[in-house]
């Protein structure tokens, strides 16, 4: 595909028009662009905790004063472990190093689960309450079947974030902590901007996230799906484009190649590769709005 180019006169005309629009109403547009990242939440995107990183994960949650954890992966895909069970699925207590993690309640939404968790550190007189959101139906390296489910889930998290004090960043993780995590943070971040009346720029958002953590929004399918979801959410499900979803030939070839490769690999080999990638030393990569 050939890149479209413009003459200097065209660039000048469009840039001049943009500057005039930004300067209208006492530089309102300039002010909005300058402050787009100032009141959004901070996020920590990380890999899904495995058996040898659970203690590190809960230490991070405690030290960063996290009050919301968003998990956008299933625990397993067939025989492959994507994330170990680092909290109790039923009301009860588990221990990870010096941390006592108690699931106080768990309720089910349309396509997700919400757990209320109490965390306490040994020899510390105080405890903390946090909310764990689990969206298990997002396939690895893929996208959900339709935008309505993910939009409802993301908007629920967004509204919750707006009601709690800014005590610490929100933790978002899938299995590797890049594709699905990056797509979720992109969608949530842009929803926050749209609510404040700021135009969304998906390309700029993804570019910014990738400066802090590589492979955020891992493939073309996820990148297109973020557009589809935002259109669906903004239009209330009425956008004609958001109801259709097509892949380019190149994306289809890549997906077929990956599926063939995964089918040829034995589950134990897949698990070994994932374990090598999910090293404890790679646990934390902080994402801060620019």
N, C-alpha and C positions, 0 to 999 in steps of 0.2 A: 504494500500500500504506500503510495507516494505521499509525502508530507506536503500539506497545503502551505503555500507561502504567500506573503502579502508585500505590496510595495511600501516604501517609506511613507508615502503620502497617505496610504490607507491606515498604516499603523498610527501615524500622527493624528488622523481624524478620529479613530476609535479611542485612542488614549486621551485626547482632548475632551471627548464626550464623557468618558469615564470620570475624568477629573472634575468636570463641571457637575456631574451627578453626585459625586462624593462631597463636593463643597457646598451643595445646597443645604438649606435649613441650618445655617451656622455650622458648617462642616460636620453634619451629622454622620455622613457615610464614613469620613475619615476617622471619626471617634469610634464608630462601631468596629471598623477593621483593626484599629490600634488596640482596642480592649477585647478582642474575641476570645483570648486565652486566659483572661484574668480571673474569671469567676467560675470556670469549669472545674470539675473535680480532677484530682490527681488519680492515676491508676498505676497499679503494679501488675504487669502481665508476666506470668510465670508458667512453668511447666506443671503438669499435674503431679501431685506428690506421689512418690513411689515409696516402697517399704523403707529404703535407706535415706529418704529425704523428709519423712513426715515430721521428725523433730525440728528440722531446720525450717520447715514450712510454718509450723505453729509458733516458733520463736520469732519469725518474721512478722506474723500476724500480731503477736504481742508487742514487739518493739515498735512497729509502725502504727500501733493503735487502730488497727483495722476494725471496722464495724460491719462491712458488707463483703461477702465472698460470692463471686459469680462463677459457676462451673458450667461450661458449655460443651460437655462431652459425656458419653456413657462411660461406665467403669470398664467395660470390656466390649470387644468386638470379636465374636466367636471365641477362639482360644487365646486371643491377644489381649493382654492387660494394658489398657490405655491409661488408667489411673487407679491407684490403690484406694481402699476405703479408709480415708483419714478421719472420718467422723462417724458416729453411730447413725445408721439409717432409721433406727427405732429409738424412742426415748430411752436413754441410758448413758453411761459414762465410759469413756476410753481414756487411756493415758499414753502420752507421747513425751518421753523425757520428763522434764519438770512440769509439764502442763497436764492439767485435768480438763478434759473436753467433754461437756455434758450436753446431749441433745435434749432439750426441754420439751419441744413440741415439733411436730412435722405435719404439714398439710399439703394437699395436692391441688394444683391449679389445673387449667385446661391441658397443658402440655409440659408442665414443670412442677417441681416440688420446692417448698419453702420450709426451711428448718430454723428454729430459734435455738441458738447455741450459747451456753455459758462456758467461759474459759477462765481458768484460775491457774496461777503459777504457784508452785510449791513455796512455802514460807512467805507468801505475799498475802496480806490481809484483804485485799480487794479482788473483786472479780469483774468480768465484763460480759456484756450481752452483745452478740452479733447475729446477723441474719445470713443464712446460707441459701443462695438460689441455685437450683440445679435444673438445667435444661438438657436432658439426655438424648434427645432425638436428632441432634445435629451430627450428621455423619462426618467421619474423619476425611479431611481434604475436600469435602463437598459442601453442599448447602441444604437447608431444609426443603421440604417439598413445595411449600408456598410461603409467601412473605407474611401472611396474616398472623401466623403463630409466633414467629420471631418478633414481629413488630409489637404484639401485645405483651410479650415477655419483656422486651427491652424497655418499653414505655412504663411498665410496672416498676422496673428497677429505677428508671429515671425519676419517677415521681417519689419513690422512697428516698432516693438520694437528696432530693430537694427538701425533705421534711426533717432530716437529721442534722445535727451540728457537724461542722467540718473538723472532726477530730483526727481523722487520718484518711489515707487513700483507700480506694476500693481495690480489692484483689480480683483479677479476672484470669481464669486459666482454662485450658482445654487439655490436650495431652502434651503436645510439644510447646504450646504457649505462643503460637505465632499466627496460624491461619484463621481459625475460628475465633480466637481471642482478639486478634487484630480487627477482624470484621465486626465483632460485637462492639468493641470500643469505638471504632469509627462510626457505627450507626448511632450509638448512644451519645457520643460527643456532638454529632451533627444535629440530633434531636434537641439537645440542650441549646445549641446555637439558634435553631429555628424558633424555639419557644421564645427566645429573647429578641426575635426579629432580625437576626443576622443571616444573610444568604449562605447556604451550605456550599462548600468547595471540597468535594470528596477527594479529588486528586491531591490537593494541598494537604489535606488531613492525613492521607496515607503516606505521603512523602515525609511529613513531619514525624509520624510514628516510626517509620523505617530508619530515621536518623538515630533513634534510641534503641531499636531492636529490629534485627534483620528479619525479612520474610513476613512482616506484618501484612495481613491479607495475602494469603499465600499463592493464589492462582487467579486466573481470569474469571473463572466461574464465580468465585467469592466476590471479586471486585464488581462484577455486573450485578450480582445479587444485592449488594449494598445499595446500589442505585435503585433497584427494583423495590427494596424495602422502604427506602426513604420516600419514593414516589407514592407507594401504597399508604404509608402513614400520613403524609401531607394531604393526600386526596381523600382520605377516609375509605380507601379501597376502590375509588371510582376512576382511577387513572387507567386508560386503555392500554398503555404500554406495560404497566405493572402486572397486568393479567397474563402477559405472554412472556416467555423466557426462551431465548435461542442462544445457541453456542456458535462460535465461529468454527470453521472446519479445523483450524489448527487446535483449538481447545478440545474439540471432540477427539481428535487423534491423540492428543496428550492424555486425556482421560482414559481412552481405551488402552493405551500403552501401559499406564499405571495399573489399571485393573488386571491386565494380563500378567504383569510382573508380580503383583500381589498374589494372584491365584497360583503362580508357579512356586512361590516361596512357602516353605513349611512354617506352620505357626511358631515353632520354637525358634526358627531363624528370624522371623519378624520380631519376636519378643526380644531376642538378643540385640538386634539393631536398635530397637527403641531404647533398651536399657543403656546402650552405649551413648545414645544421644541425650538421654535424661540424666546427665551427670550432676551430682550435688553441687559442683563448682559453678554450674550454669544456672542455678536456681533463680537468682534475682536479676532482673533487668528493669530499672525504674523508668516509667513513662511519665513525662511531665509535659503539660501543654506548652507550646511555644509562646 
